[in-house]
Amino acid sequence: MAGGDRQRGGTTRWLRRRAGAVVLTCVGTGLAVVHVLAPDLRIDGVTVMLLVVAVVPWLGELFRSIEVPGIGRIEFRDIERRIEAVQRTANAALVGDGPDDGAVDDTAAMGAVRELAAEYVNVRLRQRSGPARNHRMDQVFTRMVRATQRVRDFDAGAWLGSDDAGMRLAAYARLYAVPEPELLDTLVDAVTGEPLPFSQYWGLQAVGRCVDDMAAEQVPLGVLRRLEEFRSGLFRANDRKEIVDRVLAGFGGR
């Protein structure tokens, strides 16, 4: 049985490598044809970036890394991970602000937030860990960003200490959408003690948004020290570590 699984896994990897080669061949051939038919055509930076985003996942199936003269070794999995991180934050940011009208029923709005919190917990418990589950949870979080803004008196500080993982995520979503610098200390305490990596990722994003709303000298030294300590315990090339590095980079040697 195990031998059959290994054989199927090997066949899958071979097919993916073949597919990657076909994609690269098609892209290269297409670009060559365009160059012949329209030699004066100018390709802007946006087009190049879109091509890179499209091709990188396929390159990862063919090579683990590539050596670029003058730059060094490029790890394709690292590039993929960075692109995924950008896409995740971009999706949440594109949700937009809360409703413009003032006629919002707080009870109904809070009910919608609770439903999303329960949906998040349900997805976590019922779906196998992996990219598909993370994608579903990202979708829930994106809706939370919008839903929490519909609650006029959403008490993010209280929900940060909740035993309900879904409502803690809702608090992170609210502070990601509407930063409250006065809650930064409480937020950092909650995030550094957060047991769920997914929630911790978005909690750290909320920390970054709060810090961005403050002058560097307004951020308590204790907060920086706790973030530095937290960072030292994270694995190398961890997406959460990169967020903390980005936050700390703004403070130099303070």
C-alpha positions in Angstrom: 0.0 0.0 0.0 2.8 2.4 1.0 4.6 1.5 -2.2 1.6 2.3 -4.3 1.2 5.7 -2.6 4.9 6.5 -3.3 4.4 5.4 -6.9 1.4 7.6 -7.3 3.2 10.5 -5.6 6.1 10.1 -8.0 3.8 10.0 -11.0 2.1 13.2 -9.8 5.4 15.0 -9.4 6.5 13.8 -12.9 3.2 15.1 -14.4 3.6 18.5 -12.6 7.1 18.8 -13.9 6.0 18.0 -17.4 3.2 20.5 -17.1 5.6 23.1 -15.9 7.9 22.5 -18.9 4.9 22.7 -21.3 3.8 26.0 -19.7 7.3 27.5 -20.0 7.6 26.3 -23.6 4.2 27.9 -24.5 5.1 31.2 -22.7 8.5 31.3 -24.5 7.0 30.5 -27.9 4.3 33.0 -27.4 6.7 35.8 -26.6 8.9 34.8 -29.6 5.9 35.0 -31.9 4.9 38.4 -30.5 8.4 39.7 -31.0 8.4 38.6 -34.6 5.0 39.9 -35.4 5.4 43.2 -33.5 9.1 44.0 -33.1 8.3 47.5 -32.0 5.9 46.5 -29.3 7.0 47.9 -25.9 6.3 45.7 -22.9 5.8 47.7 -19.7 6.8 46.8 -16.1 3.3 45.7 -15.2 3.2 43.2 -18.0 6.6 41.8 -17.0 5.5 41.5 -13.3 2.3 39.6 -14.3 4.4 37.2 -16.4 6.7 36.6 -13.5 3.7 35.9 -11.1 2.3 33.5 -13.7 5.5 31.6 -14.4 7.1 31.4 -10.9 4.9 28.5 -9.6 5.8 26.5 -12.7 9.5 27.2 -12.3 9.2 25.8 -8.8 8.2 22.5 -10.3 11.3 22.4 -12.5 13.9 23.9 -10.2 14.3 24.4 -6.5 16.5 27.4 -7.0 18.5 29.2 -9.7 21.8 31.1 -9.5 21.6 34.6 -11.0 25.0 36.3 -11.7 25.4 39.4 -9.5 22.3 38.5 -7.4 22.9 35.1 -6.0 20.7 32.1 -5.4 17.0 32.6 -5.8 14.7 30.1 -4.0 11.5 29.7 -6.0 9.5 28.6 -3.0 10.5 31.8 -1.2 9.3 33.9 -4.1 6.0 32.0 -4.2 5.5 32.5 -0.4 6.1 36.3 -0.8 3.6 36.5 -3.6 1.0 34.6 -1.6 1.5 37.0 1.3 1.0 40.1 -0.9 -2.1 38.6 -2.4 -3.6 37.8 1.1 -3.1 41.3 2.4 -4.3 42.8 -0.9 -7.5 40.8 -0.8 -8.3 42.0 2.7 -7.4 45.6 1.9 -9.7 45.6 -1.1 -12.7 44.9 1.0 -13.0 48.7 1.6 -14.6 50.8 4.4 -17.7 50.2 6.3 -21.1 51.5 5.1 -21.4 55.2 4.5 -25.0 55.5 5.8 -25.6 55.9 9.6 -28.6 53.6 9.7 -26.8 50.5 11.0 -28.5 48.0 13.3 -25.8 47.1 15.8 -27.6 44.0 17.0 -27.9 42.6 13.4 -24.3 43.7 12.6 -22.9 42.0 15.6 -24.9 38.9 14.8 -23.2 38.8 11.4 -19.8 39.0 13.0 -20.7 36.2 15.4 -21.8 34.0 12.4 -18.5 34.6 10.7 -16.6 33.8 13.9 -18.5 30.5 14.1 -17.8 29.8 10.4 -14.1 30.3 11.0 -14.0 27.9 13.9 -16.1 25.4 11.9 -13.7 25.5 8.9 -10.7 25.1 11.2 -12.1 22.1 12.9 -13.7 20.3 9.9 -11.2 20.9 7.1 -7.8 19.4 6.8 -4.9 21.7 7.4 -3.4 23.0 4.1 -3.6 25.7 1.4 -7.3 25.0 0.7 -8.3 25.5 4.4 -6.1 28.7 4.6 -7.8 30.0 1.5 -11.3 29.4 3.1 -10.2 31.1 6.3 -8.8 34.0 4.4 -12.2 34.5 2.8 -13.9 34.5 6.2 -11.4 37.0 7.5 -11.9 39.3 4.5 -15.6 39.3 5.2 -14.9 40.0 8.9 -12.9 43.1 7.9 -16.1 44.5 6.4 -18.6 43.1 9.0 -16.8 44.4 12.0 -16.9 47.9 10.6 -20.7 47.8 10.6 -20.7 47.5 14.4 -20.4 51.1 15.7 -19.3 50.1 19.2 -17.3 47.0 18.5 -15.2 46.5 21.7 -12.0 45.1 20.1 -10.1 45.4 23.4 -12.5 43.1 25.2 -12.6 40.5 22.4 -8.8 40.2 22.2 -8.9 38.3 25.5 -11.8 36.0 24.5 -11.5 32.2 24.7 -13.5 32.1 21.4 -11.0 31.8 18.6 -13.5 33.2 16.1 -14.2 36.4 18.1 -10.5 36.9 18.7 -10.0 36.8 14.9 -12.9 39.3 14.6 -11.0 41.6 17.0 -7.9 41.4 14.8 -10.1 42.1 11.7 -11.5 45.2 13.3 -8.1 46.5 14.3 -6.7 45.7 10.9 -9.6 47.7 9.3 -9.8 50.5 12.0 -6.4 50.7 13.9 -6.7 51.8 17.5 -3.2 52.8 18.6 -4.3 53.0 22.2 -5.0 49.2 22.1 -1.5 48.4 20.8 -0.1 47.1 24.1 -3.2 44.8 24.6 -3.0 43.7 21.0 0.6 42.8 21.2 0.0 40.8 24.3 -2.9 38.9 22.6 -1.0 38.3 19.4 2.3 37.0 21.0 0.2 34.6 23.1 -2.1 33.6 20.2 -2.1 29.8 19.9 -3.4 29.6 16.3 -0.9 30.5 13.5 -3.6 31.8 11.1 -5.0 34.1 13.7 -1.5 35.2 14.8 -0.7 36.1 11.2 -3.6 38.5 10.9 -3.1 39.8 14.5 0.4 40.8 13.5 -0.9 42.5 10.4 -3.2 44.5 12.7 -0.2 45.3 14.9 1.6 46.7 11.8 -1.5 48.8 10.9 -1.6 50.3 14.4 2.1 51.1 14.4 1.7 52.8 11.0 -0.8 55.1 12.6 1.7 56.2 15.3 4.8 58.2 15.4 7.9 56.1 16.2 8.5 57.7 19.5 4.9 57.0 20.6 5.4 53.2 20.4 6.2 52.0 24.0 9.7 50.5 24.3 8.1 47.5 26.1 6.1 46.7 23.0 9.2 46.7 20.8 11.0 44.4 23.3 8.1 41.9 23.4 8.0 41.9 19.6 11.8 41.3 19.4 11.5 38.4 21.9 8.6 37.0 20.0 10.5 37.2 16.7 13.5 35.3 18.2 11.2 32.3 18.8 9.9 32.1 15.2 11.3 29.8 12.5 13.4 31.1 9.7 11.5 32.2 6.6 8.3 32.2 8.6 5.6 34.6 7.2 4.8 35.9 10.6 8.5 36.6 11.2 8.6 38.7 8.1 5.7 40.8 9.4 7.5 41.5 12.7 10.7 42.3 10.8 8.8 44.8 8.8 7.3 46.4 11.9 10.7 46.6 13.8 12.6 47.9 10.7 10.9 51.3 11.2 12.5 51.7 14.6 16.2 51.2 13.7 18.3 50.6 16.8 15.9 52.0 19.3 
